[in-house]
Amino acid sequence: MSTTVNLRKAAALLLKAADAGRKEAWLDLFYLCSDYRSSVGNPSMARFCLEKASLFGIQEAKRRLGIITLKDARGIEQMEKGLSLLYESSINGDLISNSIIKTLVLDVQGREEDADSGIAEVQQIAPLLATRLRLARHFGLTKLEALSINPTTAIRPWGLVVEPSSYIKKGSLSEPRAVPAASREAIECIRKAAMEFAPNGEIADLLEGSFRARSLKQRRIFQRINLQENLFFSQANSSQRDALRIGTRWAQNQKIFLDQVLS
């Protein structure tokens, strides 16, 4: 009984401090209310306190709220909300948030130096294709994603969204995929790409041609200057891509890591 009374008093004092402007008290309240064994355990109140702490700019709160939002995400909107929170925390120096972001970016093989050299050669022949290759390298895009993406509409403050594709017939894989920027270079890349493509507006397809034309042009250029596709495009299979498209599946694959981060 004594412990129960003390916990309730502690919660009341923390709430009073939070209302008085002590922003750290919101995070303390979250920990108190999120303990289901506690007499003051309350999941709804815990989420409310975490959201308040995040709004006040506490990086740990942003990170935790971002992770929780992603873990519960079953659609693109929730994925975007979670990634926005994690990215905000990451750019403010939170290394754990950056580590989490990297788990949502597919791998691309090869050395950066070789990729940069290849892109420089492509730049002389097809500047817009070179931009697509940079995006593919920074964001771990597949060949289809890189050649079909519209940077002007795909850009987000935290990265990009690969929009629905009519070139993929399998249902889930044709749905959008949220891809965060894992570095400052990545976010600068999508910003520059959006600016480069924006002036072209509706004539972008005329400049580059259809998706089939782009793909054919890319293959011919790669053959001409002897470039390998796996140096720029992710070779991830459908299961790997699908696992990053929905937060609940991503969380299952990252369970051990996330348990460590949230402990």
C-alpha positions in Angstrom: 0.0 0.0 0.0 2.9 2.3 0.9 4.5 1.8 -2.5 1.3 2.4 -4.3 0.7 5.7 -2.5 4.3 6.8 -3.2 4.0 6.0 -6.9 0.8 8.0 -7.1 2.4 10.9 -5.3 5.4 10.7 -7.6 3.2 10.7 -10.6 1.2 13.7 -9.3 4.4 15.6 -8.6 5.9 14.9 -12.0 2.7 16.0 -13.7 2.8 19.2 -11.7 6.4 19.8 -12.7 5.6 19.0 -16.3 2.7 21.5 -16.3 5.1 24.1 -14.8 7.4 23.8 -17.8 9.9 21.1 -16.7 9.9 19.2 -20.0 12.1 16.4 -18.7 9.3 15.5 -16.3 7.2 14.3 -19.3 9.8 11.6 -20.1 10.0 10.6 -16.4 6.2 10.3 -16.4 6.4 8.1 -19.5 8.7 5.7 -17.8 6.5 5.6 -14.8 3.3 5.0 -16.7 4.7 2.6 -19.2 5.6 0.0 -16.4 2.6 -2.3 -16.6 3.6 -3.8 -13.2 3.3 -0.4 -11.6 0.1 0.7 -9.8 0.2 3.8 -12.0 0.8 1.9 -15.2 -1.3 3.3 -18.0 -0.4 2.7 -21.7 -2.5 5.6 -23.0 -1.1 8.0 -20.5 2.4 6.7 -21.2 2.0 7.4 -25.0 0.6 10.9 -24.2 3.6 11.7 -22.0 6.0 10.5 -24.6 4.3 12.6 -27.3 4.6 15.7 -25.0 8.3 15.0 -24.3 8.9 14.6 -28.1 7.1 17.9 -28.8 9.4 19.6 -26.3 12.4 18.4 -28.3 13.8 15.7 -26.1 15.8 13.5 -28.4 15.3 10.3 -26.5 11.5 10.8 -26.6 11.6 11.5 -30.4 13.6 8.4 -30.9 11.3 6.2 -28.8 8.2 7.6 -30.3 9.6 7.2 -33.8 10.4 3.5 -33.1 7.0 2.8 -31.6 5.3 4.5 -34.5 7.2 2.4 -37.0 6.6 -0.8 -35.1 2.9 -0.2 -35.3 2.9 1.0 -38.9 0.8 -0.9 -41.4 0.7 1.8 -44.0 2.8 4.5 -45.7 1.4 7.4 -43.6 2.5 5.8 -40.3 5.9 4.9 -41.8 6.4 8.5 -42.8 5.5 9.8 -39.3 7.9 7.4 -37.6 10.7 8.2 -40.0 10.2 11.9 -39.6 10.7 11.6 -35.8 13.8 9.5 -36.2 15.3 11.7 -38.8 14.8 14.8 -36.6 16.5 13.0 -33.7 19.3 11.8 -36.0 20.2 15.2 -37.5 20.4 16.6 -33.9 23.2 14.1 -33.2 21.4 11.0 -31.9 23.6 8.2 -33.1 21.1 5.5 -32.1 18.4 7.0 -34.3 20.8 7.1 -37.2 21.6 3.4 -36.7 17.9 2.6 -36.8 17.4 4.6 -40.0 20.2 2.6 -41.6 18.2 -0.6 -41.1 15.6 0.8 -43.4 18.0 1.4 -46.3 18.8 -1.6 -48.6 22.5 -2.4 -49.2 24.3 -1.5 -52.5 27.6 -3.2 -53.2 30.9 -1.8 -54.3 33.2 1.1 -53.3 32.1 4.7 -53.2 35.1 5.7 -55.2 34.2 3.3 -58.0 30.6 4.5 -58.0 31.6 8.1 -58.1 33.9 7.5 -61.0 31.2 5.7 -62.9 28.6 8.4 -62.3 31.1 11.0 -63.5 31.3 9.2 -66.8 27.6 8.8 -67.1 27.2 12.6 -66.3 28.9 13.4 -69.6 26.4 11.4 -71.6 23.1 11.5 -69.7 22.9 13.9 -66.7 19.5 12.9 -65.6 20.5 9.2 -65.5 23.5 10.2 -63.5 21.2 11.8 -60.9 19.1 8.6 -60.7 22.3 6.6 -60.1 23.3 8.9 -57.2 19.8 8.5 -55.7 20.0 4.7 -56.1 23.4 4.6 -54.4 22.5 6.8 -51.5 19.0 5.4 -50.8 19.5 1.7 -51.7 17.1 1.7 -54.6 16.5 -1.2 -56.9 17.0 -0.6 -60.7 13.2 -0.4 -61.2 12.8 2.1 -58.4 15.7 4.3 -59.5 14.6 4.5 -63.1 10.9 5.1 -62.4 11.1 7.5 -59.4 10.1 11.1 -59.8 12.4 13.1 -57.4 10.1 16.1 -57.5 7.2 14.3 -56.0 9.1 11.6 -54.1 11.1 14.1 -51.9 10.3 14.4 -48.2 12.1 16.4 -45.4 13.6 13.2 -44.1 14.2 11.3 -47.3 12.0 10.0 -50.1 9.0 7.8 -50.9 9.2 5.4 -53.8 5.7 5.9 -55.3 3.4 3.1 -56.5 4.7 1.5 -59.7 2.6 0.1 -62.5 5.7 -1.8 -63.7 5.4 -4.3 -60.8 2.6 -6.7 -61.0 2.9 -8.3 -57.5 0.5 -6.5 -55.2 2.5 -5.7 -52.1 5.7 -4.8 -54.0 3.9 -2.3 -56.1 2.9 -0.2 -53.1 5.0 2.8 -51.9 8.2 2.4 -49.8 9.4 5.1 -47.4 13.2 5.4 -47.5 15.0 7.6 -45.0 18.2 9.6 -45.7 21.0 7.9 -43.6 23.4 10.7 -44.2 23.6 14.4 -45.0 24.9 13.5 -48.4 21.8 11.5 -49.0 19.4 14.3 -48.1 21.4 16.8 -50.2 21.2 14.3 -53.1 17.4 14.1 -53.1 17.1 17.9 -52.7 19.4 18.5 -55.7 17.6 15.9 -57.7 14.2 17.4 -57.0 15.5 20.8 -58.1 17.1 19.3 -61.3 13.9 17.5 -62.3 11.4 20.3 -61.3 12.1 22.7 -64.1 11.3 20.0 -66.6 7.8 19.5 -65.2 5.5 17.6 -67.6 8.2 17.3 -70.3 10.4 15.2 -68.1 9.2 12.0 -69.9 10.0 13.6 -73.2 13.5 14.4 -72.1 14.2 10.9 -70.7 11.6 8.9 -72.6 9.4 6.2 -71.2 10.5 3.8 -68.5 11.4 1.2 -71.1 13.4 3.8 -73.0 15.3 4.8 -69.9 16.0 1.2 -69.1 17.3 0.5 -72.6 19.4 3.7 -72.5 20.9 2.8 -69.1 21.9 -0.7 -70.3 23.5 0.6 -73.5 25.5 3.3 -71.6 26.6 0.7 -69.0 27.8 -1.6 -71.8 29.6 1.2 -73.6 31.6 2.3 -70.6 31.7 -1.1 -68.9 29.8 -0.4 -65.7 28.2 -3.1 -63.5 24.6 -2.6 -62.3 25.2 -3.9 -58.8 27.5 -0.9 -58.2 24.5 1.4 -58.2 21.3 -0.6 -57.7 20.3 -2.7 -54.7 20.0 -6.4 -55.5 17.6 -7.1 -52.7 15.0 -9.8 -53.3 11.2 -9.3 -53.0 11.1 -10.5 -49.4 13.8 -8.1 -48.3 12.1 -5.2 -50.0 8.7 -6.2 -48.6 10.1 -6.4 -45.1 11.0 -2.7 -45.2 7.7 -1.6 -46.7 5.6 -2.3 -43.6 6.7 -1.3 -40.1 5.4 -4.4 -38.3 7.5 -6.7 -40.5 10.5 -4.5 -40.2 10.2 -4.7 -36.4 10.1 -8.5 -36.5 13.3 -8.6 -38.4 15.0 -6.1 -36.1 13.5 -7.4 -32.8 16.8 -8.0 -31.0 18.2 -4.6 -31.9 15.0 -2.8 -31.1 14.7 -4.6 -27.8 18.2 -3.4 -26.9 17.4 0.2 -27.9 14.1 0.3 -26.0 15.4 -1.4 -22.9 
